[in-house]
Amino acid sequence: NLDEQTTYEDVLLKILKGDKIMIQIKNIKKTYISNNINVDALKNINLNIEKGDFYGIIGLSGAGKSTLIRLLNRLEEPTSGEIIVEGKDILNFNNYELQEYRKKTGMIFQHFNLMNSRSVEGNIAFALEVANYPKEKIKSRIIELLKLVELEDKIDTYPAQLSGGQKQRVAIARALANHPKILLSDEATSALDPKTTKSILNLLKNIQKKLNLTIILITHQMEVIRDSCNKVAVLDGGNVVEMGEVINIFSNPQTIITQEFIKHLIPEQEIEVGFSQKKGRKIIKISYIGITIDKPIISQLIRKFDVDISILAGSINKLVTNSVGHLILELSGEMEKQLESIQWLEQNKLGIEVLYNG
């Protein structure tokens, strides 16, 4: 049933696009009542998360990110809106449908939530027992999961004997017990040291590829987004203020809050570049993306325009899908040549920001 303005190409594109969408968050609002005062934790949130995304949600404390992820498995209920997963609004699920949905939606937490009275085997078995997994298959499934998280030798160990990273690996194994399609991570690396955080993120990336999972991760650390995610949404005050491919957000952040998050990953001397200002010399920031990082841009610039260049600072952030680099340069020489060199850089599709105009 097509109207006159709808082409078959439009329908095909819609079908293909719709098939890629795993989760649609539509006009979600969440209001709490505290001391007879309405507090808006989330305000009209709209997000599309595709199958196979490693989707990061970042924000400061109180931004609403923990509330949002708890809505995705209905540990909390929204005030209004829709949460559509594979074409079905989970807010309309009855108890049985919700139980089945939760089997396919694993969740890992900041503080692991392991039972100290049970061994590693017992902790993973609990998730299988609750889901009525066939008893005769539980042991083999546990062994399979422990191999996946590289903890086969800890099957009889108790949580008190494990490191933080090992506890989180057990929690990940438990979350994967019932073959989920979606994995939710609620600040799962916040309690870990940087080295262990990297190992857990690498584990999650490997598991995602092996199992074709869609992972949604919330964090307040931009380095976690950088090291794991292909897409990100930035929350501030209950609103999504910026979202998109991580590489685009890193190379050209639009909001102050996002700029502040990324600034923490930039060397200190780059932040304090203002101390180098001199009359007649421009200071520019160049943003490199992907293979452009490897091109001899600086040497070409010097030869082509006869300008002198001082490198004041630089950094490269290796992202999951690509790399983003920044250079802070001081240009000296004829002002007209400086302007021409900036125009040439822009023509070569480099991001240019003039920090000081000379």
RAURTA-V495020 format. One record per residue. N is the residue number from 1. RES is the residue in three letters. PSI is psi in whole degrees, -180 to 180 (none if undefined). NEAR is the number of other ideal C-beta (glycine too) atoms within 8 Angstrom. D_LAST is the distance of its C-alpha to the last C-alpha in Angstrom with 1 decimal. Layout:
N/RES/PSI/NEAR/D_LAST
N/RES/PSI/NEAR/D_LAST
//
This chain:
1/ASN/87/1/63.3
2/LEU/140/7/60.3
3/ASP/174/4/59.3
4/GLU/-27/4/58.7
5/GLN/-3/3/54.9
6/THR/125/7/54.9
7/THR/163/6/55.0
8/TYR/-31/6/56.4
9/GLU/-39/6/52.9
10/ASP/-44/8/51.6
11/VAL/-44/10/54.5
12/LEU/-43/8/53.9
13/LEU/-41/8/50.2
14/LYS/-40/8/51.1
15/ILE/-46/8/53.7
16/LEU/-43/8/51.5
17/LYS/-43/8/48.6
18/GLY/-34/8/51.1
19/ASP/-24/6/52.6
20/LYS/-25/8/49.3
21/ILE/124/11/48.8
22/MET/-46/12/50.3
23/ILE/129/14/49.3
24/GLN/120/11/48.4
25/ILE/115/13/47.4
26/LYS/117/9/47.9
27/ASN/41/9/47.0
28/ILE/129/16/47.9
29/LYS/144/13/48.0
30/LYS/119/15/49.2
31/THR/127/9/50.2
32/TYR/155/7/51.7
33/ILE/118/7/53.8
34/SER/117/6/53.2
35/ASN/45/3/55.2
36/ASN/20/4/56.0
37/ILE/132/6/52.3
38/ASN/128/6/50.8
39/VAL/117/8/47.9
40/ASP/105/9/46.1
41/ALA/-37/9/45.2
42/LEU/138/14/44.4
43/LYS/100/8/43.4
44/ASN/59/9/44.1
45/ILE/131/15/43.1
46/ASN/119/9/43.1
47/LEU/144/10/42.7
48/ASN/125/8/44.1
49/ILE/122/13/44.8
50/GLU/159/9/46.0
51/LYS/132/8/48.7
52/GLY/-1/7/47.4
53/ASP/145/12/44.1
54/PHE/91/13/42.8
55/TYR/120/14/41.3
56/GLY/141/15/39.3
57/ILE/116/14/39.1
58/ILE/147/15/36.6
59/GLY/163/12/36.2
60/LEU/172/7/36.3
61/SER/133/4/39.7
62/GLY/2/4/41.2
63/ALA/-21/10/39.3
64/GLY/4/14/42.6
65/LYS/-41/13/42.4
66/SER/-38/9/45.7
67/THR/-44/11/47.4
68/LEU/-46/16/46.4
69/ILE/-30/12/47.6
70/ARG/-26/10/50.9
71/LEU/-27/15/51.4
72/LEU/-19/12/51.3
73/ASN/18/10/54.7
74/ARG/35/11/55.9
75/LEU/-22/5/55.9
76/GLU/160/8/54.7
77/GLU/138/6/55.3
78/PRO/161/12/52.7
79/THR/-37/7/53.3
80/SER/166/6/52.8
81/GLY/-175/12/51.5
82/GLU/146/10/52.5
83/ILE/103/15/52.0
84/ILE/119/11/53.2
85/VAL/120/11/53.8
86/GLU/45/6/55.2
87/GLY/-1/5/56.1
88/LYS/135/8/57.9
89/ASP/111/8/56.9
90/ILE/-16/11/57.5
91/LEU/-14/9/57.9
92/ASN/2/5/61.2
93/PHE/140/11/62.6
94/ASN/-180/5/66.0
95/ASN/-42/6/66.7
96/TYR/-46/6/67.8
97/GLU/-38/8/64.9
98/LEU/-41/11/62.4
99/GLN/-44/8/64.2
100/GLU/-39/8/63.9
101/TYR/-42/12/60.2
102/ARG/-28/9/59.5
103/LYS/-34/9/61.2
104/LYS/11/10/58.7
105/THR/95/13/55.7
106/GLY/156/12/55.1
107/MET/135/10/53.1
108/ILE/147/13/51.7
109/PHE/165/10/50.7
110/GLN/-44/8/48.5
111/HIS/26/5/51.6
112/PHE/-41/13/53.7
113/ASN/41/5/56.7
114/LEU/155/11/59.3
115/MET/116/8/62.8
116/ASN/-23/7/63.6
117/SER/-7/4/67.3
118/ARG/147/11/66.9
119/SER/177/9/66.1
120/VAL/-46/15/63.3
121/GLU/-43/11/66.0
122/GLY/-37/10/67.2
123/ASN/-44/14/63.7
124/ILE/-38/15/63.2
125/ALA/-33/11/66.8
126/PHE/-43/11/66.4
127/ALA/-34/12/64.0
128/LEU/-39/13/66.5
129/GLU/-44/9/69.5
130/VAL/-33/6/68.0
131/ALA/9/9/67.4
132/ASN/39/4/71.0
133/TYR/142/11/70.1
134/PRO/124/5/73.3
135/LYS/-38/5/74.4
136/GLU/-11/4/75.5
137/LYS/-4/8/72.0
138/ILE/-46/12/70.0
139/LYS/-47/7/70.2
140/SER/-35/7/69.1
141/ARG/-40/11/66.2
142/ILE/-44/14/65.1
143/ILE/-42/10/65.2
144/GLU/-43/8/63.3
145/LEU/-41/13/60.5
146/LEU/-32/14/60.4
147/LYS/-39/8/60.0
148/LEU/-39/10/57.1
149/VAL/10/12/55.3
150/GLU/47/7/56.4
151/LEU/33/12/58.7
152/GLU/-33/8/62.2
153/ASP/0/4/63.4
154/LYS/15/11/62.7
155/ILE/-34/12/65.1
156/ASP/5/6/67.4
157/THR/151/8/64.7
158/TYR/153/9/64.1
159/PRO/-37/12/60.6
160/ALA/-20/5/60.9
161/GLN/3/5/61.0
162/LEU/152/12/57.8
163/SER/170/6/54.2
164/GLY/-43/11/51.7
165/GLY/-39/10/50.6
166/GLN/-39/10/54.2
167/LYS/-41/12/55.0
168/GLN/-32/15/52.3
169/ARG/-38/13/53.7
170/VAL/-43/18/57.1
171/ALA/-37/14/55.6
172/ILE/-43/14/54.0
173/ALA/-43/15/57.4
174/ARG/-41/14/59.1
175/ALA/-25/12/56.6
176/LEU/-1/14/57.4
177/ALA/-41/14/61.1
178/ASN/31/11/62.0
179/HIS/57/6/60.0
180/PRO/158/12/57.3
181/LYS/-27/9/55.0
182/ILE/138/15/52.3
183/LEU/123/16/51.0
184/LEU/132/13/49.3
185/SER/112/12/47.4
186/ASP/89/12/46.9
187/GLU/42/12/44.4
188/ALA/-15/12/46.6
189/THR/2/13/44.3
190/SER/-27/9/43.1
191/ALA/8/8/45.9
192/LEU/155/11/45.3
193/ASP/163/6/43.3
194/PRO/-42/6/40.4
195/LYS/-44/6/42.5
196/THR/-37/13/45.3
197/THR/-47/11/43.0
198/LYS/-40/9/41.9
199/SER/-38/9/45.5
200/ILE/-41/15/46.5
201/LEU/-40/12/43.7
202/ASN/-40/8/44.7
203/LEU/-46/12/48.3
204/LEU/-40/15/47.5
205/LYS/-41/11/45.7
206/ASN/-43/8/48.6
207/ILE/-41/13/51.1
208/GLN/-44/13/49.3
209/LYS/-42/7/49.6
210/LYS/-40/7/53.2
211/LEU/-1/7/54.4
212/ASN/47/7/52.1
213/LEU/157/11/51.1
214/THR/120/14/48.7
215/ILE/133/13/46.9
216/ILE/122/15/45.1
217/LEU/130/14/43.3
218/ILE/146/14/41.9
219/THR/164/13/39.6
220/HIS/11/9/37.0
221/GLN/117/9/35.4
222/MET/-27/10/32.7
223/GLU/-28/8/33.6
224/VAL/-43/14/37.1
225/ILE/-47/13/35.8
226/ARG/-42/13/33.7
227/ASP/-7/8/36.7
228/SER/-32/12/39.4
229/CYS/151/13/38.5
230/ASN/-22/9/37.9
231/LYS/158/13/37.2
232/VAL/146/13/36.1
233/ALA/135/12/36.3
234/VAL/122/15/34.4
235/LEU/140/15/36.5
236/ASP/120/11/35.4
237/GLY/34/7/37.9
238/GLY/4/12/40.5
239/ASN/148/9/38.3
240/VAL/113/10/36.9
241/VAL/-15/9/33.2
242/GLU/142/12/32.2
243/MET/158/9/34.3
244/GLY/-167/8/34.4
245/GLU/138/8/34.1
246/VAL/-40/16/32.7
247/ILE/-36/12/30.4
248/ASN/-39/8/28.9
249/ILE/-41/15/28.5
250/PHE/-40/11/26.8
251/SER/-25/9/24.4
252/ASN/67/7/23.5
253/PRO/136/10/24.8
254/GLN/-24/5/25.0
255/THR/158/10/26.1
256/ILE/-41/5/25.0
257/ILE/-40/12/28.2
258/THR/-41/13/27.7
259/GLN/-38/9/24.1
260/GLU/-41/8/25.6
261/PHE/-45/11/28.4
262/ILE/-31/12/26.2
263/LYS/-30/8/23.9
264/HIS/-16/8/26.9
265/LEU/2/9/27.1
266/ILE/138/11/23.6
267/PRO/147/8/23.3
268/GLU/-38/6/22.4
269/GLN/-26/8/19.5
270/GLU/-38/13/17.8
271/ILE/-36/8/18.3
272/GLU/28/7/16.9
273/VAL/-19/12/13.6
274/GLY/-23/7/11.8
275/PHE/-12/5/13.1
276/SER/8/8/10.9
277/GLN/131/7/7.5
278/LYS/141/7/6.4
279/LYS/137/4/4.8
280/GLY/-1/6/4.5
281/ARG/128/11/4.5
282/LYS/146/11/4.6
283/ILE/123/16/7.5
284/ILE/154/13/10.3
285/LYS/124/12/13.9
286/ILE/132/12/16.7
287/SER/123/13/20.1
288/TYR/144/15/23.1
289/ILE/133/12/26.6
290/GLY/-135/8/29.9
291/ILE/-16/5/30.4
292/THR/-27/11/26.8
293/ILE/-34/10/26.3
294/ASP/-4/4/28.5
295/LYS/146/7/26.8
296/PRO/61/5/25.0
297/ILE/-44/12/21.8
298/ILE/-47/10/19.5
299/SER/-38/7/21.9
300/GLN/-40/9/22.2
301/LEU/-44/13/18.5
302/ILE/-45/11/18.3
303/ARG/-39/7/21.5
304/LYS/-35/8/20.8
305/PHE/1/12/17.4
306/ASP/48/8/17.4
307/VAL/152/13/14.1
308/ASP/141/7/14.0
309/ILE/131/11/13.8
310/SER/129/7/14.2
311/ILE/115/9/16.0
312/LEU/-33/11/15.3
313/ALA/163/12/18.0
314/GLY/156/10/20.4
315/SER/152/10/23.5
316/ILE/129/10/26.2
317/ASN/117/10/28.6
318/LYS/113/5/31.9
319/LEU/174/11/33.4
320/VAL/-43/9/37.0
321/THR/-19/7/36.3
322/ASN/-165/7/33.2
323/SER/148/11/30.2
324/VAL/127/13/26.6
325/GLY/156/12/23.9
326/HIS/138/14/20.3
327/LEU/136/11/17.7
328/ILE/118/14/14.4
329/LEU/145/13/12.5
330/GLU/122/12/9.6
331/LEU/137/15/9.1
332/SER/154/10/9.1
333/GLY/-166/9/10.9
334/GLU/136/7/11.2
335/MET/-36/7/8.6
336/GLU/-40/6/11.9
337/LYS/-36/11/13.0
338/GLN/-44/15/10.1
339/LEU/-44/8/11.0
340/GLU/-38/9/14.6
341/SER/-37/13/14.5
342/ILE/-42/13/13.3
343/GLN/-39/8/16.1
344/TRP/-40/11/18.5
345/LEU/-42/13/18.0
346/GLU/-38/9/18.8
347/GLN/-27/6/21.8
348/ASN/18/8/23.0
349/LYS/37/5/23.3
350/LEU/143/11/20.8
351/GLY/126/10/19.3
352/ILE/131/11/15.5
353/GLU/123/7/13.5
354/VAL/112/9/9.7
355/LEU/-30/9/9.4
356/TYR/130/9/5.8
357/ASN/2/4/3.8
358/GLY/none/11/0.0
//
